Amino acid sequence: MELVMQPTSETCGQACIAMITGKTIEEVIKDMKTSGPTSIGQLIDILDFYGVKHAEKNTRISKKNPEPYEYSILTVHTNEGYTHWTLLYYGKYYDPEFGLIDGEYQYGKITSFLAIYQ
């Protein structure tokens, strides 16, 4: 996995998709037709467009699902009060805003995840 940093404060979703697909963030922005904030529905649509296998829906972190799947797009409610997309890839966080994090995620609370299947 290669870390892709988001070029603006609103392109974390596009950066996560770029990391998953190996495409440039510019290609992802063009294909998604947005350089603004993204919803989980938009992320699912672009994963489908690129033929990436994934879970049917976002799964909330709960007692039933206390840990995200080992390869997932994470929904993070940041310490600064905004929602952010981050990629979890086999024990490391590929955060398009904060960089590569090996260890505990410290920039907010992970509230849900979308599993990516290889």
Secondary structure in CASP SS format (residue, H / E / C, confidence):
PFRMAT SS
TARGET T0000
AUTHOR 0000-0000-0000
METHOD secondary structure of the structure
MODEL  1
M C 1.00
E C 1.00
L C 1.00
V C 1.00
M C 1.00
Q C 1.00
P C 1.00
T C 1.00
S C 1.00
E C 1.00
T C 1.00
C H 1.00
G H 1.00
Q H 1.00
A H 1.00
C H 1.00
I H 1.00
A H 1.00
M H 1.00
I H 1.00
T H 1.00
G C 1.00
K C 1.00
T C 1.00
I H 1.00
E H 1.00
E H 1.00
V H 1.00
I H 1.00
K H 1.00
D H 1.00
M H 1.00
K C 1.00
T C 1.00
S C 1.00
G C 1.00
P C 1.00
T C 1.00
S C 1.00
I H 1.00
G H 1.00
Q H 1.00
L H 1.00
I H 1.00
D H 1.00
I H 1.00
L H 1.00
D H 1.00
F H 1.00
Y H 1.00
G C 1.00
V C 1.00
K E 1.00
H E 1.00
A C 1.00
E C 1.00
K C 1.00
N C 1.00
T E 1.00
R E 1.00
I C 1.00
S C 1.00
K C 1.00
K C 1.00
N C 1.00
P C 1.00
E C 1.00
P C 1.00
Y C 1.00
E C 1.00
Y E 1.00
S E 1.00
I E 1.00
L E 1.00
T E 1.00
V E 1.00
H E 1.00
T E 1.00
N C 1.00
E C 1.00
G C 1.00
Y C 1.00
T E 1.00
H E 1.00
W E 1.00
T E 1.00
L E 1.00
L E 1.00
Y E 1.00
Y C 1.00
G C 1.00
K E 1.00
Y E 1.00
Y E 1.00
D E 1.00
P C 1.00
E C 1.00
F C 1.00
G E 1.00
L E 1.00
I E 1.00
D E 1.00
G C 1.00
E C 1.00
Y C 1.00
Q C 1.00
Y C 1.00
G E 1.00
K E 1.00
I E 1.00
T E 1.00
S E 1.00
F E 1.00
L E 1.00
A E 1.00
I E 1.00
Y E 1.00
Q C 1.00
END
